[in-house]
């Protein structure tokens, strides 16, 4: 059974006024992007949803924080996105072009079709 979700940041089509729905890898990537860019407590009804990654945008120095963020991201994905399998070693985080940007790459196994896929996400403090 295919799961349909709202696309991240583009829920409504302004031309038609209708709700947009996506499925498959696009749905998974949208859900992962929303999870990774949300702070805990932002989603009404579930105070644990999110990763708080954007709190570290200006203070990302790697090292112990890198390990902590990878575990935080892996735990959140395991808890909230049941269509994928990921572990800490599949998550790559790096400082972006400036101190206000963080690049995250997640390699995951799509449990709906058994293939390995990649989500690449750039979080910019100005957009969050």
Buried (B, 14 or more C-beta within 10 A) or exposed (E): EEEEBBBBEEEEEEEEEEEEEBEBBEBBBBBBBBBBBBBBEEBEEEEEBBBBBBEBBEEBEEEEEBEEBBEBBBEBBEEBBEBBBBBEEBBBBEBBEEEBBBBBBBBBBBEBEEEEBEBEBEBBBEEE
